[in-house]
Protein backbone atom coordinates (compact mmCIF):
# COMPACT_ATOMS: atom_id res chain seq x y z
CA UNK A 1 0.00 0.00 0.00
CA UNK A 2 2.84 2.40 0.83
CA UNK A 3 4.39 1.77 -2.57
CA UNK A 4 1.10 2.64 -4.28
CA UNK A 5 0.85 5.89 -2.31
CA UNK A 6 4.49 6.74 -3.05
CA UNK A 7 4.06 6.28 -6.82
CA UNK A 8 0.65 7.97 -7.06
CA UNK A 9 1.92 11.39 -8.33
CA UNK A 10 4.25 9.73 -10.84
CA UNK A 11 1.45 7.58 -12.25
CA UNK A 12 -0.78 10.66 -12.52
CA UNK A 13 1.99 12.57 -14.27
CA UNK A 14 2.50 9.96 -16.99
CA UNK A 15 -1.22 9.36 -17.47
CA UNK A 16 -1.86 13.11 -17.85
CA UNK A 17 1.13 13.50 -20.17
CA UNK A 18 -0.20 10.72 -22.38
CA UNK A 19 -3.62 12.41 -22.54
CA UNK A 20 -2.46 16.03 -22.64
CA UNK A 21 0.78 17.97 -22.51
CA UNK A 22 3.53 18.80 -20.04
CA UNK A 23 1.56 21.60 -18.38
CA UNK A 24 -1.39 19.36 -17.59
CA UNK A 25 0.92 16.55 -16.50
CA UNK A 26 2.82 18.80 -14.09
CA UNK A 27 -0.42 20.12 -12.64
CA UNK A 28 -1.74 16.56 -12.23
CA UNK A 29 1.45 15.52 -10.44
CA UNK A 30 1.17 18.55 -8.17
CA UNK A 31 -2.43 17.74 -7.26
CA UNK A 32 -1.47 14.10 -6.76
CA UNK A 33 1.37 15.12 -4.48
CA UNK A 34 -0.94 17.33 -2.39
CA UNK A 35 -3.39 14.43 -2.09
CA UNK A 36 -0.52 12.12 -1.17
CA UNK A 37 0.73 14.41 1.60
CA UNK A 38 -2.82 14.94 2.91
CA UNK A 39 -3.51 11.20 2.94
CA UNK A 40 -0.29 10.39 4.78
CA UNK A 41 -0.89 13.22 7.26
CA UNK A 42 -4.42 12.03 8.01
CA UNK A 43 -3.29 8.44 8.36
CA UNK A 44 -0.11 8.84 10.45
CA UNK A 45 -0.12 12.48 11.67
CA UNK A 46 3.37 12.94 10.24
CA UNK A 47 4.75 13.53 6.77
CA UNK A 48 7.97 12.19 5.34
CA UNK A 49 10.53 14.76 4.23
CA UNK A 50 10.79 13.25 0.75
CA UNK A 51 7.10 13.86 0.09
CA UNK A 52 7.43 17.50 1.07
CA UNK A 53 10.55 17.90 -1.07
CA UNK A 54 8.80 16.40 -4.11
CA UNK A 55 5.77 18.66 -3.54
CA UNK A 56 8.05 21.71 -3.34
CA UNK A 57 9.94 20.62 -6.47
CA UNK A 58 6.73 20.08 -8.42
CA UNK A 59 5.42 23.46 -7.33
CA UNK A 60 8.61 25.18 -8.47
CA UNK A 61 8.52 23.27 -11.79
CA UNK A 62 4.89 24.25 -12.34
CA UNK A 63 5.58 27.93 -11.64
CA UNK A 64 8.55 27.92 -14.02
CA UNK A 65 6.56 26.17 -16.75
CA UNK A 66 3.74 28.67 -16.38
CA UNK A 67 6.21 31.54 -16.58
CA UNK A 68 7.63 30.17 -19.83
CA UNK A 69 4.14 29.57 -21.19
CA UNK A 70 2.96 33.09 -20.35
CA UNK A 71 6.15 34.70 -21.66
CA UNK A 72 5.83 32.79 -24.91
CA UNK A 73 2.13 33.50 -25.44
CA UNK A 74 1.94 37.04 -24.12
CA UNK A 75 5.04 38.48 -25.75
CA UNK A 76 4.50 41.31 -28.24
CA UNK A 77 6.00 39.25 -31.07
CA UNK A 78 3.34 36.57 -30.58
CA UNK A 79 0.50 39.07 -30.73
CA UNK A 80 -1.81 38.85 -33.75
CA UNK A 81 -2.16 42.65 -33.71
CA UNK A 82 0.67 44.29 -35.58
CA UNK A 83 1.40 47.84 -34.44
CA UNK A 84 3.33 49.47 -37.27
Buried (B, 14 or more C-beta within 10 A) or exposed (E): EEEEBBEBBEEBBEBBBEEEEEBEBBBBBBBBBBBBBEEBEEEEEEBEEEBEEBBEEBBEBBEEBEEEEEEEEEEEEEEEEEEE
